Amino acid sequence: MSMPFYVPPEQVMKDRADFARKGIARGRSVIVVGYDRGIAFVAENPSRALHKVSEIYDRIAFAAVGRYNEFESLRVAGIRYADLRGYSYDRTDVTARALANTYAQTLGAVFTQESKPFEIEIVVAEVGVDSDTDQIFRLTYDGSVADEQGFVAMGGASDAAEERLGTGWRPGMTLAEVLRLAVDVLGAGENGERRALDEGQLEVAVLDRDRPRRSFRRIVGPLLTRLLVEAPGAAEVTAGPGSTETVAGEGGSASSASPADGPGSPTPPS
């Protein structure tokens, strides 16, 4: 009679953690960083259809790295949670903290109970009335939650990316400044190698605290091009017929006349 195969629980947890970390490290990075008027999301993502960054609710957004099918299921579940809670109670009852706790429970249960953990990391961010009330929560594959201050990098060489962000970021930076910093960090490879990332390889969005109710907005096309090369000062780009986008440089102000996109409307962004 053969002896039953036994693996210590701590070895099982270590193997699952190693497996998840390796899967996440293979993904392209996402950077979430605060700027003077809100929170910016910058991802290396050449796909125009499969988004890493999406709106969840009025002032809440979601970013993720890792396996698309796994984090997409969480994104959709988060939208449903937010819509149901906002409809049943009040829109102000939908918060990033509550959503992050719900995601943490799901990730923790999958990590401990399922045969394979999710190979993902996610960020849930909520823009406040000022930079001091902005919230950025980072959730890892095992359900751990971290309350990040100012910025966070996920996927790829995230430790090195966060070190570079810590060196270059400061409170009160403009959107153009944080975008250039994020692109510089994303393009910094290992062994001193550098890659040039253009607009077609980037997915960029913001939570703009000055937008009425729905703060999420994607930055694309000529506006993104102008921001990446903008000198200090305001840049104005025509966004479409009868609509103008104005983006603040140093000492400027920002406004937008274009509608927000995202899953708070009947059609999800991805």
N, C-alpha and C positions, 0 to 999 in steps of 0.2 A: 504494500500500500504506500503510495507516494505521500510525502509530507506537504501540507498546504503552503503555498507561497506567501511570505509575509514581508511587507515593507513598512518600516517605521513611519508614523504619520508625519514627522518632521521632514523626512526625506521626500515624501510625496509632495508636501507643500513647497519644498525647495525646488523640486523638479518642475512643478507647475509654474512657479515664479520665473525660473530660468527660461522655460519655454515661452512664456508670455513676453518677457523682456526682449528676447531675441527677435520675436516677430515684430514687436513695436519698433525696434532699432532699425529694421529694414525699411520702414516707411519714410516718406519724405516729411520734412519738419513742418510744424505749424508754430507761429509765434503770436501770442496775445499780449498786447502792450497798451498801457494807458497813455493818453495824450491830453492836451489842455481842454478839449471839448468832449471827451468820451473815451471809448476803448476801441482799439484797432485790432483786426485779425488779418494776419498775412500768412498765407500757405503757399508752399511750392506745389502747384497742382496744374498740370497742362490741360486737364480735362475741363471742358465747358459744361458737361452734363452731370458729372459725379462730384458733388460739392463736399468739401471738408468743413465748411462754415455755413451755418444756417440760422435763421431766426427761429426762436421758440415761442416767444410771446412779446408783449408790448415793448419791454425794455430789457429783454433777456435773449442771449444768443448762445449758440452751441458750436464748439470746434472739436475736432477729433483727428487722431492718427491711428493707423493700424488697418485691420481688415474692414473693408467698406461694409460688407453685409452685416457685420456685428454692430458697428457703431450706428449704421443707418436704422437698425431695429430699435436702438435706444433713442435715437433722435425722434422717430415717429411716436414712440411711447411717451416721450417727454411732451410733445405737442398735444397729445390726447390728454395727458394729465393736466397740463396747464389750461387747456380749453375747458375741461370739465370743472376744474376748481374755480376758474374765473366765472363760469356760468352759474355754478351752484352757490357761490358765496359772493365774492366781489373781485374785480380785476386786481385790486391792490393786494389781495391775499395770495397772488401768484408771485413767488419770490425765487431767486436763484438758490438761496439756502435750502428751501424745502425741496426744490427739484434735485439739488445735489445729494441730499439725504436719501431721496428715493432711488436715484441712480446707484448710490453707494450700497444700498441694500441688495439691489439686483446683481451688481458686480460681485459683491461678497458671496452671495448665494451660489452664483455660477462657479466662482473660484473654488469653493469648498465642496460643492455637491456634484457638479457635472464632471464628465470625464475629461473635458478640455476647457481651460479658462479662456475668456475673451482676450484676444491679442490687441487690445486697444488702450489708449489713454484719451480722456476727454476733459474739456474745460467748459464750465458753465459760468457765464459772466452776466452781470447786471449793472447797467449804468445808473448812477444816482444823480441827485440834484447838483452835486459837485464832486470833485475828484476824491475827496475824503470818504464819500459814501459809495463809491464804486466797489463792486465785489467781483473777485475772480477766484473760482474754486477749481482746483485740479483734482481729478479722480483717476486713480490707477487701476490696473487690471484686477486687483484683489479687493477693491472697494474702499481703499484708503482715501481720505479727503484732506486736502491741504488748502488753506486760505492764503492765496498768494497776494503779494503786495507789489503793484506796479507793472509786473511783466511775468511771463512764463513761456518756456519753450518746450515743445513735446516732439518725440520721434527723432530718428537719426541720432546724431551726437548731441543730445539735449543738454548734457552737463557743460560741454564746451560752449554751446550756443548761449546758455544762461550766463556763463561767465563773461562772454563778450557783451551781452545785453547789459549786465550789471556795470560794465565799464563805460558804456556809451550812453545809457539812459539816464535821464534826470526828470523830475516832475516839471510839468508845464511845457513840455515840448509840443510843437505844432504837429499836425497830421503829416505834413510833408517831411518833417524831420524824423518822425518815428518810422515812416515808411522806408525812407532811405536807410535808416539804421537796421531795420528788419531785413531788408533785401541784402544789405552788406553781410549780416550775420548768416543768412541762409546760403549765401554764395561762398562763404568761407569753408573750404573743405579741409580734409585732414592733410597733414604734412605740409602746411602752408599753401596748398593749392587753392586757387580761387576760380569760381565760375561766374560768368555774367548771366544774370537772370533778366529776361525782358518781360513785358506785360503779358505775353502769351503763355508764360510759365507760372504766372502768379494768380492766386485767388485772393482778393482783398475785399474786406467789408468793415464797416464800423457800426458801433452803437453811438449815435450822436445825441448827446443829452439835450440839445436845443430843438430837436424835432418834436412835433406835437404827438404825444402818446406813443406811436410806433417809431422806435429809435433806430431800428436796423436799416441798413442801406448798403448796397453793393457799390464798390468803386470800380468802374470799368471804362474801357475806351479812352477817348481823349483826356478825360479827367484824370485817370490813372497815369497816363503818359506825362501829363503836365506836372503832377505831384512828384513824380520820381525824378524830374529834372529841375524842379522849381527852385529859383533863388528866393531868399527871404522877401516876403511881400505877398500880396494876394494874387491868386490866379483865378481867372474867370473863364469858364468853359461852357459853351452852349451844349445842353444835354439833349435837346430835341426841339421840335416846333413849339414855340411859345413857352419854353422852359429854360431857365439858366441856373447853373450850379456855381456857387461861389465858395471857395475854400480858403480858409485863413492861412496866411503866412504869419510871420512874427508881427504881433501887434494888431492883426486883422480880426475880422469876425467871420463867422461861417453861417450860411443859410442854404436851404435847398427847396426848390419848388417841385422836385420830381417825387412821385409816389414811392413809398417803401415797397420792397418786394419781400416775400417770405411766406412761411407756412401759417401765419396768423390769418391769411386770406384763404379762400377755398382751395387754392392750388398751391401745394408745397413748392419750395424753391428748387428741389432736386427731383 
